[in-house]
Amino acid sequence: MQKISEHAQVAKLLKKKAKELGINVTSSRSKSFAGGDSVYLHFDSGSDNAVSQLKDYSHQFKRGHFNGMEDIYEYSNRRDDVPQTKYLFLQDDRADKILGDLAHYKTSWFANGEEVNFSQFMYRLKDQSDDWQGVLQNLANGQKHADFQIIRP
């Protein structure tokens, strides 16, 4: 039986944890390259609480972090009791799934009467509404909201 790499083990453990939390993983991959390895996990559903739990759980699998000021990788979380990866990326695609083809650069996003970019729109929406996914779904379906608006091209 072939032993799988540490970074592949990390991907497997994260997929399992995501499933336990009710998060739908759309893709996961691990890869190695000169000087390291990485794990990418994409998901498109799940509550904010579940996503927060997954992120908290995932921290143990990162060996450290990249220090951009000094252009070095710092090993700040080396552990022998769990498999680890050098780089770990959890990609939250929940808003993209709700919006479908609406998440387009020509779409105008308004939060509290102010035109903002998509990132600012999502930040404010998540900050102001515990049911941000429901509000976003309603907006995508053309319903009105007092504080948020999407204007299609």
Secondary structure as UniProt FT lines:
FT   HELIX           6..20
FT   TURN            21..22
FT   STRAND          24..33
FT   TURN            34..35
FT   STRAND          36..45
FT   HELIX           48..58
FT   HELIX           59..61
FT   STRAND          65..67
FT   TURN            68..71
FT   STRAND          72..74
FT   STRAND          87..92
FT   HELIX           94..99
FT   HELIX           100..102
FT   TURN            105..106
FT   STRAND          108..111
FT   TURN            112..113
FT   STRAND          114..116
FT   HELIX           118..128
FT   TURN            130..131
FT   HELIX           132..140
FT   TURN            141..142
FT   STRAND          148..151
//
